């Protein structure tokens, strides 16, 4: 999932920039939205490597059951939550781009400008909440790398996988 998020955002950003150069202008709102999304997915390659390292380190151990090890259950859960929080961050970036690009004198802004401003505030709060979630999940996966032993490499206790 993480590599898909990363490459799709970069592909669409590249397409928008290319189209803008060919057409001599335009798409500035799309480029601004995709640049925000690009900043949101900047962690994807590092998270993918961290998650793979967790699995590789665990599979190099033989757990107490005599099978190849798996990351601890809580580590697998944090990997899952971080991936979905990044997806929610991307969706919020695109919603923000859609709402933010409304003309200030449009009928929507005149009719319910306060609703739009409240929506932008809610999007911002959710965006930063998901960012904190991604960082907290990353921290817990790093902790699991250092606490993984043959006794704990069973994968037992994972809620989502």
C-alpha positions in Angstrom: 0.0 0.0 0.0 2.7 2.5 1.0 4.5 2.3 -2.4 1.2 2.7 -4.2 0.4 5.9 -2.3 3.9 7.3 -3.0 4.1 6.5 -6.7 0.5 7.5 -7.5 0.9 10.9 -5.9 4.2 11.5 -7.7 2.7 10.3 -11.0 -0.2 12.7 -10.8 2.0 15.5 -9.8 4.3 14.8 -12.7 1.3 14.7 -15.1 0.0 18.0 -13.8 3.4 19.8 -14.1 3.9 18.3 -17.6 0.4 19.4 -18.7 1.0 22.9 -17.2 4.2 23.2 -19.2 2.6 22.0 -22.4 -0.5 24.2 -22.0 1.5 27.3 -20.8 -0.3 27.6 -17.5 -3.2 26.4 -15.4 -3.6 23.6 -12.9 -2.0 25.7 -10.1 -4.7 24.5 -7.6 -4.1 20.8 -8.6 -0.3 21.2 -8.3 -0.7 22.9 -4.9 -2.9 20.0 -3.7 -0.6 17.4 -5.0 2.4 19.1 -3.5 0.7 18.9 -0.1 0.0 15.2 -0.8 3.6 14.7 -1.8 4.8 16.1 1.5 2.3 13.7 3.3 3.6 10.6 1.5 7.3 11.5 2.0 7.4 9.0 4.9 6.1 6.1 2.8 9.5 4.7 1.6 11.0 4.9 5.1 8.0 3.3 6.7 8.0 0.5 4.1 11.7 -0.2 4.8 11.0 -0.1 8.6 8.1 -2.5 8.3 10.1 -4.9 6.1 13.0 -4.8 8.5 10.6 -5.7 11.3 9.4 -8.8 9.4 12.9 -9.8 8.2 14.4 -9.5 11.7 11.5 -11.6 13.1 11.6 -14.3 10.4 15.3 -14.7 11.1 14.4 -16.0 14.5 12.9 -19.3 15.5 10.2 -18.7 18.0 9.3 -20.8 21.0 6.8 -22.7 18.9 9.6 -23.9 16.5 8.3 -21.8 13.6 9.8 -18.8 11.8 9.2 -15.7 13.9 6.7 -12.9 13.3 6.7 -9.4 14.6 4.9 -9.0 17.9 1.1 -8.6 17.7 1.2 -5.0 18.8 3.8 -4.2 16.2 1.7 -5.7 13.4 -1.3 -3.6 14.6 0.8 -0.4 14.6 2.0 -1.2 11.1 -1.7 -1.6 10.0 -2.8 1.6 11.7 0.1 3.7 10.3 -0.7 2.5 6.8 -4.4 3.5 7.1 -3.6 6.8 8.8 -1.4 7.7 5.9 -4.2 6.9 3.5 -6.6 9.1 5.6 -3.9 11.8 5.4 -3.9 11.6 1.6 -7.7 11.7 1.5 -7.7 14.8 3.7 -5.2 16.5 1.5 -7.4 16.0 -1.5 -10.5 17.2 0.4 -8.6 20.2 1.5 -7.6 20.9 -2.1 -11.2 20.6 -3.3 -12.7 22.9 -0.6 -9.8 25.4 -0.5 -10.0 26.0 -4.3 -13.6 27.3 -4.1 -13.7 30.9 -5.3 -14.3 33.3 -2.4 -17.2 35.0 -4.2 -18.9 31.8 -5.2 -22.5 31.0 -4.2 -21.3 28.3 -1.9 -19.0 30.6 0.0 -21.6 33.3 0.3 -24.3 30.9 1.3 -22.4 28.9 3.9 -18.9 30.4 4.3 -18.9 29.5 8.0 -19.6 25.9 7.2 -16.7 25.8 4.8 -14.4 27.4 7.3 -15.5 24.9 9.9 -14.9 22.1 7.4 -11.4 23.4 6.7 -10.7 23.5 10.4 -12.0 20.0 10.9 -9.8 18.8 8.0 -6.8 20.5 9.5 -7.4 19.0 12.9 -7.9 15.5 11.4 -4.8 15.9 9.3 -2.6 16.7 12.2 -4.2 13.9 14.3 -3.4 11.4 11.6 0.2 12.8 11.4 0.6 12.3 15.1 -0.9 8.8 14.8 1.7 7.9 12.0 4.6 9.1 14.2 3.4 7.3 17.3 2.9 4.1 15.3 6.4 4.4 13.8 7.8 4.9 17.3 6.1 1.7 18.5 7.4 -0.3 15.6 10.9 0.9 16.3 10.4 -0.1 19.9 9.3 -3.5 18.8 12.5 -4.0 16.8 14.5 -3.7 20.0 12.2 -5.8 22.1 11.7 -8.7 19.7 13.1 -12.0 21.1 12.3 -15.6 20.2 9.8 -15.6 23.1 7.9 -12.6 21.7 8.3 -13.3 18.0 5.0 -15.3 17.8 2.7 -12.6 16.3 0.1 -13.5 19.0 -2.2 -10.7 20.0 -2.5 -8.9 16.7 -6.0 -7.5 16.3 -6.0 -6.5 12.6 -4.0 -9.2 10.9 
